[in-house]
Amino acid sequence: MVDATGSGTNWAVGDAVVALHHGVLKTTLGTHAEYVVVDATAVASAPKTVDAVHASTLPLNALTAVQALDLLDLHSGQTLLVTGAAGAVGGYAVQLAAYQGIEVTALAGGADEDLVRRLGATRFAARGSAASPHDAVLDTAVLGAQALESVRDEGAYTG
């Protein structure tokens, strides 16, 4: 929630917003503070359809998923394995990739199959199972070599 603004901004007191505080990783205060001053360019309108707790996951987790997908440079019809697909970054990655027409295989715990399919995964692989080769792997569960084995020759991997 915007409590005050400086000059030259389109934000108004009372606006529901989310923001990414660029210094949060360099300090112990960051977004644990009651009030945080952020640059207006680091602010976006909070979604109206979710509560503040869920909206607060957007700036860092969704941005991480977007940046990882950008690195993988996939196109509609290609295949992607997302490890940790039911987690914060993995869940956003599944949704964003599926929206782009990428065929997503979600690697997660068996109890999360319904969730990741609702997020847009077309295939499901239970944790500990081998997944067939994919054009790319986004390893949000940090499985390392195990996930790397699921990348086809000349495919892409990021984690």
N, C-alpha and C positions, 0 to 999 in steps of 0.2 A: 504494500500500500504506500502510495506516495504521501509523505508528510510535509515536504517542502520542496521547492524547486529553485533553481538558479535562473538566470536570464537566458534567453535564447533556446528554450525548450518547448515542445508541444505537450509535455506532460503537465497534468494539473493535480493539485492536492486532492486526495481521495481516489485517484486512479488505481485500480488493481493491476499490479505489474509483477513480473519476474525479472531478475537481473543476474548477470554473471559478474561477480566482483573479481577483477583480474588479479588482485593481490592475495586472494584467499589461500593460495597454496604456499605463500611466503610468510604467513603470519599465523599465530594461534588465535587471533580474534576473528577476522573475516566475518562470515555470515552468522556467527554465534552471537554477535552483538545485537542489541535491541534495535539500534539504528545504524545504517550503513550508508555512506555517501558513495554513489557510483556515477560514472559518466553517463549522460543521457543516451549515448550510442550503445550502451551495454544493457539497455532496458527494453523489454517487450511487454505488450499487453498480456496479462494472465488470461488463460482460457476461462471462459465463463461456465463451462460444463464440468469442471472438476474443482475439488476443494484446494485450499492453499497448500496442503501437504503434497498432494500429487502434482500440482502446478510447479512446486519448487524443484522437482526433479528435472524439469525441462532444460534449464540453461546448461548444466554441465553434462548430464547423461545423454540427452538428445543430441547436443552439439558433438559430443564424442562419437556417437553413432554416425552422424552425418559425415564427420571428418574421416572416419575409418572407411565408410562406403566410398567416399570421394577417392581415397587412396587406392582402393581396389578397382575403381573405374569399370564397373560392370554395366552391362546394358540389358535391356529387356530380352528374356529368353535364356539368359545365362544362369548358371547355378551357383548358389552360395550356401555354405554350411556355416551356421552361427552356433558356436559353443556357448553355453551359459545363456541360452535363448530366453529363459524365463526371468533373467536378472534385469537390472535397470538399463544398462547399455544394450545388452543383447535383445531385450524386448523392443526397444526403440528401433534397433537395427532390423529386426524381423519385419516390423511394420513398414519402415521406410523402404526397404528392399522390395517387399511384396508390392507396395504401391507403385514402384518403378517397373514392375513386370518381371522382376528377377524371381526365379524359382528357388524358394528358401527351404532348406532342410534345417530343422531346429534340433539341436542336441541339448537335452535337458533331462531332469529326473522324470521317471515314469508318471508321477502324479501331476506333472505340468503339461502333459500332452494336450489336453483340451485347451488350456490357456494359450499355448504357442500356436495352435491351429487357429484359434480365434484371432490371434494377432496377425495371421496371414501366412504361416508356414504351410507349404504344400506337402512336405514330408516330415517325419519325426524319427529321430534316432535316440534311443534311451542311452543315458550315461553309461559308458563302459562298452558300448557296442561299436563296431567298425562302421564307418560311413563310406559309401562309394565315392570315387573321385569327383571333385567339384571344380568349377572354374576358379573359385576362390573360397577362402576360409577366413572368417572373422572370429578370432579366438578370444572371446571375452571371458572365458573361464580359465584362461592361461594354462592350457593343457600342453602347450609347446609341441614337442616332437610327435606326440600322439595325434594332435590336430593336423600337423603338417603333413602327415601321411594321407590325409583326405584331400589334398590338393592335386589336381591332375598335372601332368607334365606341362610346363610353361604357364601354369596357373599362378595365382597370387595369394599371399598370406599376410595377414596383419593381426596383431593382438594387443 
